[in-house]
Amino acid sequence: MARILVGLSGGVDSAVAAALLQRQGHDVVGAYMKNWINEENIVGNCPWMEDIEDARAVAEKLGIEFRVVNLMKDYRDRVVKYLLSGYESGVTPNPDVMCNREMKFGVFLDYALEHGFEAVATGHYCRRRENADGTFDLLRGVDGNKDQSYFLALVNQYQLEHARFPVGELTKPEVRELAQELDLPNATKKDSQGICFIGEIKMSDFLKNFVPDSPGNIVTVDGKVVGRHEGLHLYTLGQRKGHGVASPRHGVAYVVVAKNPERNELVVGYDEPETPGLYTKSCTLMELSFPNGELSGEVRVLAQPRYRTSAEPATLVISEDGKSAELVFDDPQRALTPGQICAIYDLEDQALVVGAVFAEIHPE
Ligand SMILES: Nc1ncnc2c1ncn2[C@@H]1O[C@H](COP(=O)(O)OP(=O)(O)OP(=O)(O)O)[C@@H](O)[C@H]1O
């Protein structure tokens, strides 16, 4: 039996996670992390008050203690700053991955350990395996549809040691069923969308309040001006909608294929493999993180360049200092994006072996 602090978000996954741990006989306390409050009335409908009440109702139903932990300052320092400086420098950051490393398994875990808990549990769909040598691996969740191991790509061994993922052994329908069986008050609550702190709004709407507009031309890959953009940070490579430029070819949309910061130009091209720069095989990764032991030299791996895509066969060549690597996919991948996270798994596609940030994408 262990004393475990469960991150209760108000959603059904973490509610069931708490119930499962309790069923296993652990001493469970639930806590809501207050990360962001829309006190400046910026944008978005941040449903945090409702979420806290939902989380509290779950704790009451389970008969466990409930706390609200205020981590707003840390969130600003560790996630919002990273997010805004990434966009300002022209890359596409991933605040969800950073929130897991810096908040849930960062300051929230520190809080838990300081307050007599052994571990932090969340409702993530992933698994933690204890190996014969006493180390831990992060595995994909059994529900291939819901697997969230990608979002934990940057956790380290210490964080894994103190993490628990009770719903990773279940499918989402099983989790919903259990929630109904246990009569949890949020059993039918709909899944949250978007980024944990900005609620149900679009990232571009959020960014407009923090990063000044910087309008420029939208050009095709052959340099023809076809429209205007409001700032390069508001667009992501591979983006099909929202750039406002209709393609002259029936059935083949224009997508964002590049950003040219020197000329403040957004480059669009047809969404097809022949378009220069849209599909690439090779890239440089930085900020390598090894969840269970450093790898070195050349390794065959499966690399997943974004959430909800498959992990693809690739060769990873790690630098001598272990901080960066060259990654070459066997087949070209669509819209590899600087700033985004690459989750790298072993060849069985179960255990995470490296997490990293895309630094540069090399054109063919
Ligand atoms: N504000 C929060 N306070 C405490 N824990 C949180 C909070 N936000 C997220 N978590 C934890 O992180 C997990 C994953 O968060 P995510 O935002 O991806 O939620 P989710 O997959 O919709 O899960 P849930 O159904 O529990 O909301 C949650 O299951 C929960 O354990």
The ligand as an SDF file (V2000), in Angstrom:
LIG
                    3D

 31 33  0  0  0  0  0  0  0  0999 V2000
   -5.8610   20.7720  -13.4860 N   0  0  0  0  0  0  0  0  0  0  0  0
   -5.4900   19.5250  -13.1910 C   0  0  0  0  0  0  0  0  0  0  0  0
   -5.3570   19.1430  -11.9030 N   0  0  0  0  0  0  0  0  0  0  0  0
   -4.9600   17.8960  -11.5640 C   0  0  0  0  0  0  0  0  0  0  0  0
   -4.6840   16.9540  -12.4620 N   0  0  0  0  0  0  0  0  0  0  0  0
   -4.7820   17.2700  -13.7610 C   0  0  0  0  0  0  0  0  0  0  0  0
   -5.2030   18.5590  -14.2010 C   0  0  0  0  0  0  0  0  0  0  0  0
   -5.2190   18.5570  -15.5580 N   0  0  0  0  0  0  0  0  0  0  0  0
   -4.8450   17.3190  -15.9430 C   0  0  0  0  0  0  0  0  0  0  0  0
   -4.5740   16.5320  -14.8720 N   0  0  0  0  0  0  0  0  0  0  0  0
   -4.1180   15.1210  -14.8590 C   0  0  0  0  0  0  0  0  0  0  0  0
   -3.4790   14.8080  -16.0920 O   0  0  0  0  0  0  0  0  0  0  0  0
   -4.1980   13.7830  -16.7740 C   0  0  0  0  0  0  0  0  0  0  0  0
   -4.1910   14.0130  -18.2700 C   0  0  0  0  0  0  0  0  0  0  0  0
   -4.6760   15.2780  -18.5330 O   0  0  0  0  0  0  0  0  0  0  0  0
   -5.5030   15.6310  -19.8370 P   0  0  0  0  0  0  0  0  0  0  0  0
   -5.7110   17.0910  -19.8060 O   0  0  0  0  0  0  0  0  0  0  0  0
   -4.8440   14.9780  -20.9850 O   0  0  0  0  0  0  0  0  0  0  0  0
   -6.8640   14.9640  -19.4560 O   0  0  0  0  0  0  0  0  0  0  0  0
   -7.8050   13.8540  -20.0440 P   0  0  0  0  0  0  0  0  0  0  0  0
   -7.0630   12.8280  -20.8250 O   0  0  0  0  0  0  0  0  0  0  0  0
   -8.9650   14.5390  -20.6200 O   0  0  0  0  0  0  0  0  0  0  0  0
   -8.1780   13.1650  -18.6320 O   0  0  0  0  0  0  0  0  0  0  0  0
   -9.3630   13.5060  -17.6530 P   0  0  0  0  0  0  0  0  0  0  0  0
  -10.5450   12.7470  -18.2210 O   0  0  0  0  0  0  0  0  0  0  0  0
   -8.9410   12.9730  -16.3200 O   0  0  0  0  0  0  0  0  0  0  0  0
   -9.5230   15.0090  -17.6830 O   0  0  0  0  0  0  0  0  0  0  0  0
   -5.5870   13.7990  -16.1530 C   0  0  0  0  0  0  0  0  0  0  0  0
   -6.1970   12.5290  -16.2550 O   0  0  0  0  0  0  0  0  0  0  0  0
   -5.2980   14.1880  -14.7220 C   0  0  0  0  0  0  0  0  0  0  0  0
   -4.8940   13.0800  -13.9490 O   0  0  0  0  0  0  0  0  0  0  0  0
  1  2  1  0
  2  3  1  0
  2  7  2  0
  3  4  2  0
  4  5  1  0
  5  6  2  0
  6  7  1  0
  6 10  1  0
  7  8  1  0
  8  9  2  0
  9 10  1  0
 10 11  1  0
 11 12  1  0
 11 30  1  0
 12 13  1  0
 13 14  1  0
 13 28  1  0
 14 15  1  0
 15 16  1  0
 16 17  2  0
 16 18  1  0
 16 19  1  0
 19 20  1  0
 20 21  2  0
 20 22  1  0
 20 23  1  0
 23 24  1  0
 24 25  2  0
 24 26  1  0
 24 27  1  0
 28 29  1  0
 28 30  1  0
 30 31  1  0
M  END
$$$$
